[in-house]
Amino acid sequence: MITKLINQDLIKLSLEADSKEAVFKELIEVLHAQGRISDKAQFLADIKAREALGNTGFEDGIALPHAKSAAVIEPAVVIGVHKTGIEYGADDGQPSKLFFMIASPDGGDNHHIEVLAELSSKLIEEGFIENFLNADSPQSALNLLLEKPQSSIPETNTEKQGFIIGVTGCPAGVAHTYLAAEALEKGALALGYDIKVETNGSIGVKNSPSQAEIERADAIVVACDKQVDMARFAGKRVIETNVKAPIRDAQGLIEKALNAPIYQTQQSTSHQSVAGKASQARSDLYRYLMNGVSHMIPFVVTGGLLIALALAIGGEPTEAGMAIPAGSMWNQILEVGVVAFTLMIPILAGYIAYAIADRPALTPGLIGGWIANNGSFYGADAGTGFIGAIIAGLLVGYFVKWIVSFNYHKFVQPLVPIMIAPITGSLFIAGLFIFVIGAPIAGLMDGLTALLTSMSTGNVVLLGIVLGGMAGFDMGGPFNKVAFLFSVGMIASGQTQFMGAMACAIPVAPLGMAIATTLGRKFDLFESSEIEAGKAAGAMGLVGISEGAIPFAAQDPMSVIPANVLGSMVAAVMAFSFGITNSVAHGGPVVALLGAMNFPLLALLCMATGAGVTAVTCIALKNLRKAKLTAATA
């Protein structure tokens, strides 16, 4: 495939760009000059749209921007080399020097996926990247790309040691999936093993092993950040890890798999050690949460940025909050953003449930997430937010998994996934929230309101700690809502200092995540999709939308929520200490800049300090958890 899409005229060894977008434009000029695209602006827009879904910068100075576009006349790959490198947002935090831009026609074959798969074998070939960067002409660079790799395995190592199965996949289903697959194949070859690698990419599941192949496999390496069918591997030696692990050390991973314990399904785990069960449970929980978060992120980004744009350009500060004139274009844009925000919590719950029990759990998971986020179902002033969605998704998933595990009559069996499981699951989660969980939530909100009222005349430091902590705990959930509604209510009585503190605490979580993802790249703490989500969270934080931090809290609550709470506490305590007031029922830098706060510069200082505390705390906690995990798996 790649030999048909590239020639020496599509290789530029001296890029002059000084930014990521400038690299895109320079490579697009080459494509246009060679007659491969018809509209430079359209293709640039499509490249940037794809980049918004997940950064295409990878380790070792590689970047793989790609897009399917109506502007593509003929599929092509253009390659560029930047001698010093530019900041691209790569996972390892290093500048990117080697760029492969893949142009594929919209509606055509998945050329970009197939080319990524072929490029993978070259990118992990020892010495290839260095040699390509040092190529003295486009023709010599092309020769490096097209030449067959020399096997580093001695000729005497012809007798195979056995057979390995690999499974790779990532939420985006693109480059990491195929890089990991290629790394496993090379690692197995080096160790003298045959291997078959299943890829769970964006074009579907490819190269799946048969039951006979699974039975004869000596070990199985599952390197996935997405849900795959594990039951088929029961009784085999299995190691589960993330998709990046084989790219770093495929041989070591295969050797661990050969000595791994026998994998057991849920029905046969009675003999597992307590530690083994706990480790497996943590791994499963992470995959379930990742599945929900990866599907939720587009809704958070789309809704958040539309709302932020509408408020920033069309909004005006009023006593009731930031208001946009009814019937205006910006009001319509705001409403579209609200739709996306309304859907994101049900999506989180639905796809957590889907990860546990597959398609039968999707509908009740979505319904459960909607009910959890709508307090009117159980008499509360606000829903449970993303925390309730996680609870709903997990409960529905395991309930539906139990429902479908029964041996049904053959005439009833076809109805189980499309009727019995969805209906019983929906009734189960609805009844649980409406009749069991709902009343305590409503009582909790009343109790929190009473607590804040009783503290309103007390010590400002203690009040700032409580109000700020509630603001940063659940981003739109009951704690956050109670603190916000209490502060709004105090405006009517002339006590605007409460809303001043709340306004400073509201943006801390999203701004903190934006800073953390920027700094955390150097420590390999965030996925590329999280780094992109961090940029969107920063934009939301500027206009006082705390929900931008939800994906991070849902994915890693033990690191993110304490960091958010601590930073929000700091911001609120500082605001009370400075005597900051706010007469508008909204928060964030936008309120300070529009003049609704009495000391705007001090308010911005409070927000920035809180966000900095959140970022540093989050990075520290993630590093600590990463070190513990590394020690546990060593």
LOPA-38438 format. One line per 8 residues: for each residue x, y, z of C-alpha. Coordinates in steps of 0.1 Angstrom, whole numbers, plus 5000, padded with zeros to 4 digits. Example, Ala and Ser with C-alpha at 12.3 -4.5 7.8 and 13.67 -1.06 7.14 Angstrom:
BEGIN
5123,4955,5078; 5137,4989,5071 .
***
This chain:
BEGIN
5000,5000,5000; 5026,5026,5010; 5047,5021,4978; 5017,5034,4958; 5012,5065,4980; 5046,5080,4982; 5075,5091,4960; 5105,5113,4964 .
5085,5144,4954; 5064,5139,4986; 5094,5140,5009; 5107,5173,5023; 5139,5170,5044; 5141,5206,5056; 5109,5219,5071; 5110,5256,5080 .
5079,5256,5102; 5081,5269,5138; 5047,5255,5151; 5025,5225,5148; 5000,5243,5125; 5028,5256,5103; 5041,5221,5098; 5006,5211,5087 .
5005,5240,5062; 5040,5233,5048; 5032,5196,5042; 4998,5204,5027; 5016,5227,5002; 5035,5197,4990; 5004,5176,4986; 4987,5204,4967 .
5017,5210,4945; 5018,5173,4936; 4981,5173,4927; 4970,5150,4956; 4945,5175,4971; 4922,5201,4956; 4915,5224,4986; 4943,5233,5010 .
4920,5251,5035; 4895,5222,5036; 4923,5196,5041; 4939,5217,5069; 4905,5219,5086; 4901,5181,5084; 4936,5175,5097; 4929,5198,5127 .
4895,5182,5133; 4912,5148,5135; 4939,5162,5158; 4912,5175,5182; 4901,5139,5187; 4935,5129,5200; 4971,5141,5195; 4990,5122,5168 .
5024,5130,5183; 5043,5099,5195; 5075,5090,5213; 5110,5094,5197; 5101,5125,5177; 5075,5109,5155; 5042,5125,5145; 5015,5109,5123 .
4989,5135,5113; 4962,5121,5091; 4927,5126,5078; 4900,5114,5055; 4889,5144,5035; 4867,5154,5005; 4896,5176,4994; 4918,5145,4986 .
4920,5137,4949; 4944,5108,4952; 4956,5091,4985; 4991,5100,4995; 5017,5102,5022; 5039,5133,5025; 5069,5131,5048; 5087,5161,5064 .
5118,5164,5085; 5124,5192,5109; 5161,5194,5120; 5155,5208,5155; 5120,5197,5161; 5088,5216,5171; 5065,5213,5201; 5037,5189,5190 .
5023,5175,5222; 5040,5141,5220; 5035,5116,5248; 5071,5118,5260; 5072,5157,5259; 5100,5157,5234; 5099,5179,5202; 5087,5161,5170 .
5111,5159,5141; 5097,5133,5117; 5063,5139,5103; 5042,5114,5082; 5010,5131,5069; 4985,5107,5054; 4958,5120,5031; 4929,5096,5024 .
4897,5103,5003; 4865,5108,5023; 4842,5079,5019; 4869,5057,5003; 4890,5029,5017; 4907,5032,5051; 4941,5041,5035; 4953,5060,5065 .
4948,5030,5088; 4964,5006,5064; 4994,5029,5059; 4997,5034,5097; 4999,4996,5100; 5027,4995,5074; 5046,5024,5088; 5046,5008,5123 .
5070,4981,5111; 5095,5008,5100; 5091,5031,5130; 5101,5005,5155; 5129,4991,5133; 5163,4997,5150; 5181,5027,5136; 5154,5037,5111 .
5144,5070,5127; 5180,5082,5131; 5189,5071,5096; 5159,5088,5081; 5165,5121,5099; 5201,5120,5086; 5192,5112,5050; 5209,5135,5025 .
5183,5134,4997; 5146,5125,4992; 5156,5095,4971; 5179,5081,4999; 5151,5087,5024; 5126,5069,5001; 5150,5040,4998; 5152,5037,5036 .
5114,5036,5038; 5110,5010,5011; 5139,4986,5018; 5131,4953,5035; 5143,4951,5071; 5173,4929,5078; 5164,4903,5104; 5186,4905,5135 .
5178,4869,5145; 5207,4845,5139; 5200,4820,5111; 5205,4791,5135; 5174,4801,5154; 5150,4784,5130; 5132,4760,5153; 5103,4778,5169 .
5100,4778,5207; 5062,4779,5207; 5032,4801,5198; 5021,4834,5213; 4989,4854,5208; 4988,4891,5211; 4958,4915,5214; 4963,4953,5210 .
4939,4982,5210; 4935,5018,5222; 4904,5040,5225; 4913,5059,5193; 4921,5027,5176; 4948,5041,5154; 4986,5044,5157; 4993,5029,5191 .
4972,4998,5182; 4994,4990,5152; 5027,5001,5167; 5021,4977,5196; 5011,4949,5173; 5043,4953,5152; 5064,4955,5184; 5049,4922,5196 .
5056,4905,5163; 5093,4916,5163; 5097,4907,5200; 5083,4872,5194; 5106,4867,5164; 5136,4877,5185; 5126,4852,5211; 5120,4824,5186 .
5082,4823,5189; 5055,4823,5163; 5028,4849,5170; 4994,4861,5159; 4983,4896,5169; 4947,4907,5170; 4942,4944,5164; 4912,4962,5178 .
4915,4994,5156; 4891,5020,5143; 4884,4998,5113; 4873,4969,5135; 4888,4938,5149; 4913,4922,5126; 4933,4890,5126; 4914,4874,5155 .
4928,4840,5167; 4906,4809,5162; 4897,4787,5191; 4922,4761,5179; 4950,4788,5179; 4940,4799,5214; 4942,4763,5226; 4977,4758,5213 .
4991,4792,5225; 5018,4791,5251; 5009,4825,5264; 4987,4855,5255; 4996,4892,5258; 4966,4916,5260; 4979,4951,5255; 4947,4971,5254 .
4932,5003,5268; 4898,4993,5256; 4874,4964,5264; 4880,4931,5246; 4866,4896,5251; 4887,4879,5278; 4865,4849,5285; 4880,4831,5254 .
4914,4830,5271; 4903,4811,5302; 4928,4785,5311; 4957,4801,5294; 4987,4821,5306; 4976,4857,5302; 4992,4890,5310; 4971,4922,5307 .
4987,4956,5303; 4984,4990,5285; 4989,4994,5248; 5021,5013,5252; 5039,4985,5271; 5049,4964,5241; 5062,4994,5223; 5087,5000,5251 .
5097,4963,5258; 5079,4937,5238; 5104,4909,5246; 5102,4915,5283; 5064,4915,5281; 5063,4882,5263; 5087,4866,5288; 5064,4878,5316 .
5034,4863,5298; 5051,4829,5295; 5054,4829,5333; 5020,4845,5341; 4994,4827,5361; 4965,4809,5344; 4937,4833,5335; 4904,4824,5351 .
4869,4837,5342; 4846,4850,5369; 4831,4815,5373; 4865,4799,5380; 4883,4824,5402; 4877,4808,5435; 4913,4796,5438; 4929,4830,5430 .
4949,4847,5457; 4933,4877,5474; 4961,4899,5459; 4955,4885,5425; 4918,4892,5427; 4924,4927,5439; 4948,4934,5411; 4925,4920,5385 .
4896,4940,5399; 4916,4972,5397; 4926,4965,5361; 4890,4957,5351; 4877,4988,5368; 4902,5010,5350; 4891,4995,5316; 4854,5001,5324 .
4860,5037,5334; 4883,5043,5304; 4855,5030,5281; 4830,5054,5296; 4854,5084,5296; 4867,5079,5260; 4831,5080,5248; 4822,5110,5270 .
4851,5132,5261; 4837,5143,5227; 4805,5155,5244; 4824,5174,5271; 4847,5191,5245; 4819,5199,5220; 4794,5211,5246; 4820,5229,5267 .
4835,5248,5239; 4802,5258,5224; 4790,5271,5257; 4823,5288,5264; 4821,5305,5230; 4785,5316,5234; 4791,5330,5269; 4824,5347,5260 .
4811,5365,5230; 4774,5368,5235; 4771,5368,5273; 4764,5397,5296; 4768,5397,5334; 4734,5399,5353; 4723,5392,5389; 4710,5358,5376 .
4743,5349,5361; 4758,5353,5326; 4729,5359,5303; 4726,5358,5265; 4697,5376,5248; 4669,5352,5239; 4665,5345,5202; 4701,5356,5193 .
4725,5334,5174; 4747,5329,5205; 4717,5318,5225; 4711,5290,5199; 4747,5280,5201; 4745,5279,5239; 4715,5256,5236; 4733,5232,5213 .
4762,5231,5238; 4737,5224,5266; 4724,5194,5247; 4759,5179,5245; 4764,5186,5282; 4731,5170,5290; 4741,5138,5272; 4776,5135,5285 .
4767,5120,5319; 4743,5093,5305; 4770,5085,5279; 4795,5080,5307; 4772,5056,5326; 4760,5038,5294; 4795,5029,5281; 4808,5019,5316 .
4779,4994,5316; 4786,4984,5280; 4822,4976,5289; 4810,4952,5316; 4781,4934,5300; 4783,4944,5263; 4753,4957,5242; 4725,4945,5265 .
4737,4969,5292; 4740,5000,5270; 4703,5011,5271; 4698,5007,5309; 4732,5023,5315; 4722,5054,5295; 4688,5055,5313; 4705,5051,5346 .
4729,5079,5339; 4701,5102,5329; 4681,5095,5361; 4712,5098,5382; 4719,5132,5368; 4683,5145,5371; 4674,5151,5408; 4637,5157,5399 .
4633,5119,5398; 4640,5116,5435; 4631,5150,5449; 4666,5165,5450; 4676,5200,5438; 4704,5185,5417; 4714,5152,5404; 4744,5131,5414 .
4766,5142,5385; 4795,5121,5372; 4799,5102,5405; 4763,5090,5403; 4769,5081,5366; 4798,5059,5375; 4778,5042,5402; 4749,5037,5378 .
4771,5023,5351; 4788,4998,5374; 4756,4987,5390; 4738,4983,5357; 4768,4965,5341; 4771,4939,5368; 4733,4934,5371; 4729,4928,5334 .
4759,4905,5333; 4741,4885,5360; 4708,4885,5341; 4723,4872,5309; 4743,4845,5327; 4712,4823,5333; 4704,4794,5310; 4673,4805,5292 .
4651,4783,5270; 4661,4784,5234; 4629,4802,5224; 4636,4829,5250; 4673,4833,5244; 4670,4856,5214; 4649,4880,5235; 4675,4883,5263 .
4699,4908,5248; 4672,4930,5231; 4643,4929,5255; 4647,4910,5288; 4681,4924,5299; 4675,4960,5288; 4641,4962,5304; 4650,4945,5337 .
4682,4966,5339; 4664,4998,5333; 4638,4990,5359; 4665,4979,5384; 4685,5011,5382; 4655,5034,5380; 4640,5018,5411; 4673,5019,5429 .
4678,5056,5424; 4642,5067,5428; 4633,5046,5459; 4666,5038,5476; 4694,5062,5467; 4673,5093,5460; 4660,5101,5495; 4695,5100,5511 .
4708,5123,5483; 4680,5148,5489; 4686,5147,5526; 4723,5152,5521; 4717,5183,5500; 4694,5197,5527; 4719,5189,5554; 4748,5206,5534 .
4727,5237,5529; 4719,5238,5567; 4756,5234,5574; 4766,5263,5552; 4739,5285,5567; 4751,5278,5602; 4787,5286,5592; 4779,5318,5573 .
4787,5340,5603; 4817,5321,5614; 4855,5319,5607; 4862,5328,5570; 4890,5303,5567; 4869,5274,5578; 4840,5286,5556; 4864,5289,5527 .
4876,5254,5532; 4841,5240,5533; 4827,5261,5504; 4858,5256,5482; 4860,5219,5490; 4823,5214,5480; 4829,5234,5448; 4858,5212,5437 .
4845,5178,5448; 4821,5168,5421; 4819,5195,5393; 4782,5199,5389; 4771,5172,5413; 4752,5177,5446; 4781,5191,5466; 4790,5216,5439 .
4753,5225,5433; 4746,5231,5470; 4776,5254,5474; 4766,5273,5443; 4729,5277,5451; 4737,5287,5487; 4761,5314,5474; 4735,5326,5449 .
4709,5328,5476; 4732,5350,5497; 4734,5376,5469; 4697,5385,5475; 4705,5393,5512; 4734,5415,5502; 4762,5391,5512; 4780,5389,5479 .
4813,5377,5495; 4801,5341,5493; 4796,5343,5455; 4830,5359,5453; 4846,5329,5469; 4825,5305,5449; 4834,5324,5416; 4871,5319,5424 .
4867,5282,5433; 4846,5273,5402; 4873,5274,5375; 4901,5259,5396; 4894,5222,5386; 4893,5227,5348; 4922,5252,5348; 4942,5229,5371 .
4937,5200,5347; 4948,5222,5318; 4980,5230,5336; 4985,5195,5349; 4982,5180,5314; 5007,5205,5301; 5033,5199,5328; 5025,5161,5331 .
5036,5152,5296; 5072,5152,5308; 5064,5125,5333; 5043,5104,5309; 5012,5107,5332; 4986,5115,5306; 4974,5099,5274; 4974,5121,5242 .
4936,5122,5243; 4938,5136,5279; 4963,5163,5268; 4938,5174,5241; 4910,5173,5267; 4931,5194,5290; 4933,5222,5264; 4895,5222,5261 .
4892,5221,5299; 4913,5253,5301; 4890,5271,5277; 4860,5260,5297; 4876,5271,5330; 4881,5306,5316; 4844,5310,5313; 4835,5293,5346 .
4825,5258,5333; 4838,5233,5359; 4825,5203,5340; 4857,5204,5318; 4875,5185,5346; 4849,5156,5348; 4867,5132,5324; 4899,5134,5344 .
4881,5128,5377; 4861,5099,5363; 4892,5082,5349; 4914,5087,5380; 4893,5099,5409; 4919,5091,5436; 4944,5115,5421; 4922,5142,5406 .
4894,5147,5431; 4917,5154,5461; 4937,5178,5439; 4906,5196,5428; 4893,5199,5463; 4926,5212,5477; 4930,5238,5450; 4894,5250,5453 .
4898,5253,5490; 4929,5275,5486; 4911,5298,5461; 4880,5302,5483; 4900,5309,5515; 4921,5335,5496; 4889,5351,5482; 4873,5354,5517 .
4906,5368,5531; 4909,5394,5504; 4872,5404,5508; 4863,5396,5472; 4827,5401,5463; 4806,5391,5432; 4771,5401,5424; 4767,5378,5394 .
4756,5342,5398; 4786,5328,5378; 4823,5322,5382; 4856,5321,5364; 4880,5347,5350; 4853,5359,5325; 4833,5373,5355; 4863,5392,5369 .
4872,5406,5335; 4837,5418,5328; 4838,5439,5361; 4813,5419,5382; 4839,5414,5410; 4852,5442,5432; 4889,5432,5430; 4893,5416,5396 .
4931,5412,5397; 4931,5397,5432; 4903,5374,5420; 4924,5362,5391; 4953,5357,5415; 4930,5334,5437; 4920,5314,5407; 4955,5310,5393 .
4969,5300,5427; 4942,5275,5432; 4947,5260,5397; 4984,5258,5404; 4979,5239,5436; 4955,5215,5419; 4980,5209,5390; 5010,5202,5413 .
4989,5180,5437; 4975,5160,5408; 5009,5154,5392; 5023,5144,5426; 4995,5120,5433; 4997,5105,5399; 5035,5100,5402; 5030,5084,5436 .
5003,5060,5422; 5025,5053,5392; 5055,5044,5414; 5034,5021,5436; 5020,5004,5405; 5055,4999,5390; 5067,4985,5423; 5037,4961,5425 .
5043,4948,5390; 5081,4946,5391 .
***
